[in-house]
Amino acid sequence: MKRLITVFLIIITCSVFSYSQSLSFKIDSVSAVYGDSVIVPINITNFTDVGSFTLYIEYNNSIISWGRGLNWHPDIVADAPLINASNGIIALAFANVNGLSLSDGKLLDLKFLYNGTSSTLNFTSSCEVTDNLGIPLAVNPEYINGVVVPRIEISLSTSNAEICLLDSAQLTATVSGGFGNTTYSWTSEPLGFTSSIPNPKVSPAVATTYTLVADDGYDTDTATVFIDIIPAIQPGVVSNMMPVQNEIGLDIPVSFSWMPGANSTMYDVYIWETGTAVGLPHFANTENINLTYSSLQFGTSYNWKVNAKNACLSTMSQTQVFETRFLPDLEVSNILTPSTIYAGQNLAVSWTVFNSGPGGTHATTWKDATYLSADTILDYSDILLGKINNLSALDTSESYVNSHEFTIPVSL
């Protein structure tokens, strides 16, 4: 029994000895602000009986500009460790003929000037650590690289800074910099809202400030956004709508106007042909109360109405009817001329103008033009003898007789 116990203790002792951990050098990953100095610690663990080390660290010297090494471990300062940097490589060297053991923690700090974007700091394969006899360690040290990145920054925006009660707003967080894997923590004032997603929707019952804390595991940034609640006040109905109810004979384009109702900020104007569906507004969210519209047909009946609105509520007007005017159709007949005429002589011509259309001419003056033609088709080869003013405007089914003497060109 005694022999068995002795063997068991030997096994335990050997097991513990074989489990010794290797030396490690770790460059911390840090974030920085453009133009500021940045401190990058190098940490050690299991630094035991080390006779010397030579470390080489690569970095992007256009992103981080070398400053100096500082804050060495107090137990290594007496050995006058060396540090220098050139062309994007930092060299660190230390030697102690007796071997040196250091407690776990920071070996030193590297100081740089940060110029923006990201730079890795990588140990090269030329790094070497020896014991006090100058022999490389039997177990290779572990080298853990680091990185310098822009400090995490967030900005907040909202789809609507002012909303009506029961409406919602989309909050959007834009994150730049940091190490990724960002976590989000939303809170509100007044209290009551929390969220862990970057872009939540909110429906506050009162004016509320929303605060977001973004955390990338190294740094945090905080931003706020304010959502106000618009009082819900019913807008008044518009009045004095023109064209008035059942107005007829309107020319195109048609002018529309109205008196605004109280608490109105914008309007939707609907215009549609009588007997058809209403459809979408022809003018939406307009602030104007005087408009013209030309996409209409002559001789057609139309309905129209105005929806007075503010940010939260709306009030529709009554529907009114108007009719665009009917067009005239002028016909020339009873053209009388002498049976023969010679070049250079005066030609007496008379004719009748009749309005066969459903609408009057409206215009009170126009020209009756007389052409000399070899056929019944008016074209570019015909000769204009002259233009004579009309005698009168013509309502539907009205006519006038006009006459004039024209000189026949001598060149014919």
C-alpha positions in Angstrom: 0.0 0.0 0.0 2.8 2.4 0.7 4.5 1.7 -2.6 1.2 2.4 -4.5 0.9 5.8 -2.8 4.5 6.8 -3.8 3.9 6.0 -7.4 0.7 8.0 -7.4 2.4 11.1 -6.1 5.1 10.9 -8.7 2.5 10.8 -11.5 0.9 13.9 -10.1 4.2 15.8 -9.9 5.1 14.9 -13.5 1.7 16.0 -14.7 1.9 19.4 -13.1 5.4 20.0 -14.5 4.4 19.2 -18.1 1.4 21.6 -18.0 3.6 24.8 -17.7 2.2 27.6 -19.9 4.2 29.4 -22.6 5.3 33.0 -22.6 2.9 35.3 -24.5 3.2 38.8 -25.9 -0.1 40.6 -26.7 -0.6 43.9 -28.5 -3.8 45.4 -27.4 -6.4 46.5 -30.0 -7.4 50.1 -29.4 -9.5 52.8 -31.0 -8.5 56.4 -31.6 -9.7 59.8 -32.8 -8.2 61.4 -35.9 -5.3 63.8 -35.0 -4.9 62.5 -31.4 -2.1 60.5 -29.8 -2.9 56.9 -29.3 -1.4 54.5 -26.7 -1.1 50.8 -27.6 -0.1 48.6 -24.7 2.0 45.4 -25.1 1.1 42.9 -22.3 3.0 39.8 -21.2 2.1 36.6 -19.4 4.4 33.8 -18.0 7.5 35.9 -18.4 9.9 33.6 -16.4 13.7 33.3 -16.5 13.9 35.2 -19.8 17.5 36.1 -20.8 16.7 38.2 -23.8 14.1 39.1 -26.4 14.2 40.8 -29.8 10.7 41.7 -31.0 9.8 43.2 -34.4 6.4 44.8 -35.0 5.1 45.9 -38.4 2.6 48.7 -38.7 1.3 51.1 -41.4 3.3 54.3 -40.8 0.9 56.4 -43.0 -2.0 55.6 -40.6 -0.1 55.7 -37.3 3.0 57.8 -37.0 5.6 56.5 -34.5 6.2 58.5 -31.4 8.1 56.5 -28.7 8.0 53.7 -26.2 7.0 54.5 -22.6 5.8 53.1 -19.3 8.1 50.1 -19.3 7.5 47.4 -16.7 9.4 48.8 -13.6 11.4 45.5 -13.2 12.9 45.7 -16.7 13.9 49.4 -16.7 17.3 48.6 -15.0 18.3 46.5 -17.9 17.9 49.5 -20.3 15.7 47.9 -22.9 16.0 49.4 -26.4 13.3 50.5 -28.8 13.4 52.1 -32.2 11.2 52.4 -35.3 12.0 52.8 -39.0 10.0 52.3 -42.2 7.0 50.9 -40.4 8.8 48.4 -38.2 9.4 48.7 -34.5 12.3 46.9 -32.9 12.5 46.1 -29.2 15.5 44.5 -27.5 16.3 43.4 -23.9 19.0 41.2 -22.3 19.8 40.0 -18.7 22.6 37.5 -18.2 20.9 36.2 -15.0 17.5 35.8 -16.5 14.5 37.9 -15.6 11.0 37.1 -14.4 8.2 39.6 -14.6 4.7 39.6 -13.2 1.8 39.3 -15.7 0.7 42.7 -17.0 2.0 45.5 -19.2 5.4 45.3 -20.7 5.3 48.8 -22.1 3.2 51.3 -24.1 3.7 52.2 -27.7 2.7 55.8 -28.5 1.6 57.0 -32.0 -0.1 59.9 -33.7 -3.3 58.6 -35.3 -4.0 59.8 -38.9 -7.2 57.9 -39.6 -8.6 54.6 -40.9 -7.1 51.3 -39.6 -3.7 49.8 -39.1 -2.7 46.3 -37.8 0.3 45.8 -35.5 1.8 42.4 -36.3 4.7 40.6 -34.7 7.0 39.4 -37.5 8.5 35.9 -37.8 11.9 37.3 -36.8 11.0 37.7 -33.1 13.1 35.7 -30.8 13.2 35.0 -27.0 16.1 33.2 -25.2 16.9 32.0 -21.7 19.8 33.4 -19.7 22.2 31.2 -21.7 21.1 32.7 -25.0 19.3 29.5 -26.1 15.8 30.0 -27.7 13.0 28.9 -25.4 12.0 25.3 -25.9 8.4 26.3 -26.1 7.8 29.0 -28.7 6.2 32.1 -27.2 2.7 33.1 -28.3 2.5 36.4 -30.3 -0.9 38.0 -30.4 -1.3 40.9 -32.8 -3.4 44.1 -32.4 -5.1 46.8 -34.5 -5.8 50.5 -34.3 -9.2 51.5 -35.6 -11.3 54.7 -35.6 -13.2 55.2 -32.4 -16.8 54.1 -32.7 -19.1 57.0 -33.6 -22.9 56.9 -34.1 -25.3 59.4 -35.6 -29.1 59.2 -35.3 -31.8 60.2 -37.7 -35.6 59.8 -37.8 -38.1 59.5 -40.6 -40.2 62.2 -38.9 -39.1 64.6 -36.1 -42.8 65.5 -35.6 -45.5 63.0 -35.7 -49.2 62.8 -34.8 -50.5 60.8 -31.9 -50.7 57.1 -32.7 -48.3 57.5 -35.7 -44.8 56.0 -35.7 -41.3 57.1 -36.6 -38.4 55.1 -37.8 -35.2 55.7 -35.8 -32.0 54.9 -37.7 -28.5 54.5 -36.3 -25.5 55.0 -38.5 -22.3 53.6 -37.0 -18.7 54.3 -38.2 -15.4 53.2 -36.8 -15.1 50.7 -34.0 -14.3 47.0 -34.0 -17.6 45.7 -35.3 -20.0 43.4 -33.5 -21.7 46.5 -32.1 -24.4 46.1 -29.5 -27.2 48.7 -29.1 -29.0 49.9 -26.1 -31.9 52.3 -26.6 -33.7 54.1 -23.7 -36.1 57.0 -23.6 -37.0 60.0 -21.6 -39.8 59.8 -20.3 -39.0 56.2 -19.4 -40.8 53.4 -21.0 -38.9 52.4 -24.2 -36.0 50.1 -24.6 -34.6 48.2 -27.5 -31.5 46.4 -28.6 -31.9 46.6 -32.4 -30.1 49.4 -34.3 -33.2 50.8 -36.1 -36.4 50.5 -34.1 -39.8 52.1 -34.8 -41.3 54.2 -32.1 -44.8 55.5 -31.4 -44.5 57.9 -28.4 -47.6 59.2 -26.7 -45.8 62.4 -25.7 -42.7 64.3 -26.8 -39.8 62.0 -26.2 -36.0 62.0 -26.3 -34.5 58.7 -27.4 -30.9 57.8 -26.4 -28.7 55.1 -28.0 -25.5 53.7 -26.5 -23.5 51.8 -29.0 -20.8 49.4 -27.7 -18.2 47.6 -29.8 -16.6 45.9 -26.8 -13.8 48.4 -26.5 -15.5 51.8 -26.6 -19.0 53.3 -26.5 -20.6 56.3 -28.1 -23.9 57.9 -27.2 -26.4 60.0 -29.3 -29.9 61.3 -28.9 -32.8 62.1 -31.1 -36.0 64.0 -30.2 -39.5 63.2 -31.5 -42.3 65.8 -30.9 -46.0 65.2 -30.9 -48.2 67.5 -33.1 -51.5 68.5 -31.6 -54.4 66.9 -33.5 -56.6 69.9 -34.5 -59.4 69.3 -37.1 -58.9 71.7 -40.1 -61.9 73.8 -41.3 -63.6 73.2 -44.6 -62.7 75.4 -47.5 -65.2 78.0 -48.7 -65.8 80.3 -51.7 -64.9 77.6 -54.2 -64.5 78.8 -57.7 -65.7 77.6 -60.3 -69.0 78.0 -58.4 -71.5 75.2 -58.4 -73.0 74.5 -61.9 -70.8 77.1 -63.6 -70.8 76.6 -67.4 -69.0 77.9 -70.5 -65.5 77.8 -68.9 -62.5 78.2 -71.1 -59.5 75.9 -70.8 -57.3 76.1 -68.8 -59.8 76.4 -65.9 -58.8 78.5 -62.8 -59.6 77.0 -59.4 -59.5 78.9 -56.1 -61.0 78.8 -52.6 -60.8 80.4 -49.2 -58.8 78.2 -46.7 -60.3 76.8 -43.6 -58.8 77.3 -40.2 -55.8 75.1 -39.2 -55.2 74.0 -42.8 -51.6 73.9 -44.1 -52.0 72.0 -47.4 -54.7 70.7 -49.8 -55.5 67.9 -52.1 -57.6 68.9 -55.2 -59.7 66.3 -57.0 -61.0 66.9 -60.5 -62.9 64.2 -62.4 -65.3 63.9 -65.3 -69.0 63.6 -64.2 -70.1 60.0 -64.2 -66.6 58.5 -63.6 -64.7 57.4 -60.5 -63.0 60.1 -58.4 -59.4 58.7 -58.6 -56.3 60.3 -57.1 -55.9 64.1 -56.5 -54.6 66.1 -59.5 -52.9 68.4 -57.0 -51.6 66.7 -53.8 -50.3 68.4 -50.7 -50.2 71.8 -52.4 -50.0 75.0 -50.3 -51.5 77.1 -53.1 -55.1 78.2 -53.0 -55.1 79.4 -56.7 -54.4 76.8 -59.4 -55.0 76.3 -63.1 -55.6 73.0 -64.8 -55.5 72.4 -68.6 -55.9 68.6 -69.1 -59.6 68.9 -69.7 -62.0 68.4 -72.7 -64.2 71.1 -74.2 -67.9 70.6 -73.8 -67.6 68.3 -70.8 -69.0 68.3 -67.3 -66.6 67.9 -64.4 -66.8 67.5 -60.6 -64.3 68.9 -58.2 -63.6 69.1 -54.5 -60.8 70.1 -52.1 -59.5 68.2 -49.1 -58.1 70.6 -46.5 -55.3 69.0 -44.4 -52.8 69.6 -41.7 -50.1 67.2 -40.4 -52.6 65.0 -38.6 -56.2 65.4 -39.8 -58.2 66.4 -43.0 -61.6 67.8 -43.9 -63.2 67.3 -47.3 -65.3 70.0 -49.0 -68.6 69.5 -50.8 -68.4 68.4 -54.5 -69.1 71.1 -57.1 -69.9 70.7 -60.8 -68.7 72.9 -63.7 -68.8 72.6 -67.4 -66.2 73.6 -70.0 -67.5 75.6 -73.0 -68.5 74.0 -76.3 -66.4 74.8 -79.3 -67.7 76.6 -82.5 -67.4 75.2 -86.0 -67.2 77.9 -88.7 -68.2 77.0 -92.2 -67.8 79.1 -95.3 -70.4 78.9 -98.0 -72.2 80.8 -100.8 -68.9 82.1 -102.3 -69.8 84.4 -105.2 -67.3 85.7 -107.8 -67.5 86.8 -111.5 -67.2 84.0 -114.0 -64.2 85.5 -115.7 -61.4 87.9 -114.5 -58.1 89.1 -116.0 -54.8 89.7 -114.4 -54.5 93.1 -112.8 -58.2 93.5 -112.4 -60.2 93.7 -109.2 -62.1 90.6 -108.2 -65.3 91.2 -106.2 -66.0 88.3 -103.8 -68.8 87.7 -101.3 -69.2 84.8 -98.8 -71.2 83.5 -95.9 -69.7 82.4 -92.6 -72.0 80.1 -90.5 -71.3 78.7 -87.0 -72.6 75.1 -87.1 -70.9 74.1 -83.8 -72.5 73.7 -80.4 -70.6 76.7 -78.9 -70.1 80.4 -79.6 -66.9 81.8 -81.0 -66.1 83.9 -77.8 -63.5 85.8 -79.8 -65.0 88.9 -81.3 -62.4 89.4 -84.1 -60.7 87.1 -86.6 -59.6 87.2 -90.2 -61.4 85.8 -93.3 -58.6 84.9 -95.7 -59.2 84.6 -99.5 -57.0 82.5 -101.7 -56.7 82.0 -105.5 -56.4 78.3 -106.2 -56.3 76.1 -109.3 -58.3 73.4 -107.4 -60.4 72.9 -104.3 -57.5 71.9 -102.1 -55.7 74.6 -100.1 -51.9 74.1 -100.2 -48.6 76.0 -100.5 -49.1 76.7 -104.2 -52.2 78.8 -103.7 -52.1 82.6 -103.8 -53.3 84.7 -100.8 -55.3 87.5 -102.2 -56.0 89.1 -98.8 -57.4 88.9 -95.2 -60.5 90.7 -94.1 -61.8 91.3 -90.6 -64.9 89.3 -89.7 -68.2 91.3 -89.3 -69.2 89.9 -85.8 -68.8 87.1 -83.3 -71.0 84.2 -83.9 -73.1 82.2 -81.4 -74.2 78.7 -82.4 -76.3 78.7 -85.6 -75.5 82.4 -86.3 -73.9 83.7 -89.6 -72.8 86.8 -91.4 -72.2 87.7 -95.1 -68.9 89.4 -95.9 -67.5 90.8 -99.2 -64.4 92.5 -100.6 -62.6 93.4 -103.8 -59.2 91.8 -104.3 -56.7 92.6 -107.0 -55.6 89.8 -109.2 -51.8 89.7 -109.5 -50.6 90.9 -112.9 -48.0 88.1 -113.0 -50.7 85.4 -113.6 
